[in-house]
Amino acid sequence: MSTGSSQQTAAPPQSVTVRARNIGGIDETEVTLHRGITALTGRNATNRTSLLQAIMAALGSDDTSLKADADEGRAILEVGDETYERTLHRRNGTVVTEGEPYLEDSGIADLFAFLLEDNEARRAVARGDDLRDIIMRPVDTDAIREEISRTEQEKRDIDQRLSKLEDLSAKLPDLEQKRTRLTNEIEEQRAELSEAREQVEDAEAGVEETREEKDELDAKLDELQETRSELERVRRRIDTERESIEALEDERDELADELEDAPERPGAEIDRLEAEIDRLQNEKEELTAEISQLQSTIQFNEERLESAGGAVDANGGTGGESGGDVTDQLLPDSDGETVECWTCGSSVARDQIETTIEQLRSTRQERLDERSELSTALRETRSELSDLRDRRDEHERTRKKLDSVEEEIEEREDRVEQYVERRSRLTEEIEALEEEVERLEEDVQDELLDQHKEVNELEFELERLEGQREDVDEEIASIEDRLDEREELEERREAVADELTELRTRIDRIEADAVEAFNEHMEQVLDVLGYENLDRIWIERTEREVREGRRKVEKSSFDLKIVRSTDSGAAYEDDIDHLSESEREVTGLVFALAGYLVHDVHETVPFMLLDSLEAIDSARIADLIEYFRDHVPYLTVALLEEDAAALEAPHERVTEI
């Protein structure tokens, strides 16, 4: 391998070393890539594409091939002090990879950084693919939707808690008023009780009676008072529990209505979709293996043709010099029109092998298209599965909450039943005590008895009032404690609302940025390349209703628009099918560049690889590469010698691989 360099770029002199063995058509090589542009120059079938595949393999891509006559290959990338290595093994007719590449997941780089001939983003324009689907593929929209669902639920929970706090806050004025009224009544009751006690003391001072009988009566009166107080407390507990039961029953009815209105839990449908995802994933993996095998076969046959006297270009023909002398040396009996079959040793017509290679290429492209369709089906099925799982989880949450409410109702009803039994026992005890008091009263002076009885009743009433005020104090304190969290809840609600807005607009922003990036760069590139009657190419973003699974949603669509002008200067809108091959290639490359920039691919993989630019003329290739250089740290491009000669931008040149 030899390198020749032109003027160095102004970027930092950092270099990257690539080593490859048995990748594509490479036996073994080592190449140094510098910041800026590295041009791989030479004729067709000189392993330029194979070197790009080796770089891709070391970076983490599976879209590479093992040399047809090898069982193991290796790609190594040295970046500064770090070394990244990938090995390829042939096992059971399939190529498997091992090692620690530069990227854990090369999906976004495969789309927007590795721009070889069959790159999906690059080919999207020519094939009329869904541009929006491609540019949004790196965005995990399912995860965003799940996050939106979780955030919406959190916001609903906060709203419900704030609503309850608002209801509690509205109760405070009435409770404060009730507490003031009870306080006034208690003060009046205390004054009346104090006066009644003084009257009893005065009456007792002038009356001689049986002290034992009076003490017994006083004890019974105290017991009667305590029992009445306990009865009052039990009654209040019964009322409180019944109010709670009524509120819980209302909540239970609401939850039951939600369950009744909700569709049945989609367990069987979830199982079906999971099985369908497994099936689609297996089909995709099988296609990937078949694509890799086809690429290996194509590469091997191209090498056989080259070694037999002439390289096969991208269109299946031969390129470069005739190679007659080399052919005569390798195959003395060959007439240049036949090639020795590598499997059986017989002579096979060159055009027959070339036709077979073209058929293999066509088959490989068909498999790539099938894999793209499977990827789309996988995304749609996963989205539908996510929706069903959300419905199932929501149904399960409601069911659990309903069960919890029903359990609490049962517990409170049990407590009410216990309190009712307690109330009955206390009522019986009070009746018995009243009979006993009545019996004792017959032995005590009537006037003094009435005074004691009045004191007892006043004490009972005072305790009842104080108990009511204590309940009101507790309720007010409980409400005030809960209201303390309102400010924190309101702040959290605002944060959740902002988060929800950000989530709902994230996809929209990425789409808008992608369209803006493509339109801006397309305008600049067209101005640089100077296509005579091509005025403008841009993407127009529109909203349309589509079906995802069982639901209809609004989804963006990227429509490619083209405006040309006639010789007289009149502008008219054209169709994508009327673009020249050169114009389509440029548009596809700019679309890939837009994806590279919008998704900040340079932050994870600072490399871009370009290949198969022959449809564009040399001068425009040079201008296009120079434009890309401003946006990519390491730009490695495979060029024919005449195209490389037109490249004036400072660059490194690799002439042998």
Secondary structure, DSSP 4 states (H G I P E B T S, - for coil): --EEE-SPPSS---EEEEEEESBTT-SEEEEEEESEEEEEESSTTSSHHHHHHHHHHHHT-S---B-TT-SEEEEEEEETTEEEEEEEEEETTEEEEEEE-S-S--HHHHHHTEE-TT-HHHHHHHHT--HHHHHTTTS-HHHHHHHHHHHHHHHHHHHHHHHHHHHHHHHHHHHHHHHHHHHHHHHHHHHHHHHHHHHHHHHHHT----HHHHHHHHHHHHHHHHHHHHHHHHHHHHHHHHHHHHHHHHHHHHHHHHHHHSPPP-HHHHHHHHHHHHHHHHHHHHHHHHHHHHHHHHHHHHHHHHHTT-EE-TTSSEESS--HHHHHHH-TT--SSEEE-TTT--EEEHHHHHHHHHHHHHHHHHHHHHHHHHHHHHHHHHHHHHHHHHHHHHHHHHHHHHHHHHHHHHHHHHHHHHHHHHHHHHHHHHHHHHHHHHHHHTTS-HHHHHHHHHHHHHHHHHHHHHHHHHHHHHHHHHHHHHHTTHHHHHHHHHHHHHHHHHHHHHHHHHHHHHHHHHHHHHHHHHHHHT-TTEEEEEEEEEEEEEEETTEEEEEEEEEEEEEEE-TTS-EEEE-GGGS-HHHHHHHHHHHHHHHHHHTTGGGT--EEEE---TTS-HHHHHHHHHHHHTT-SEEEEEE-HHHHHT--S-EEEE---
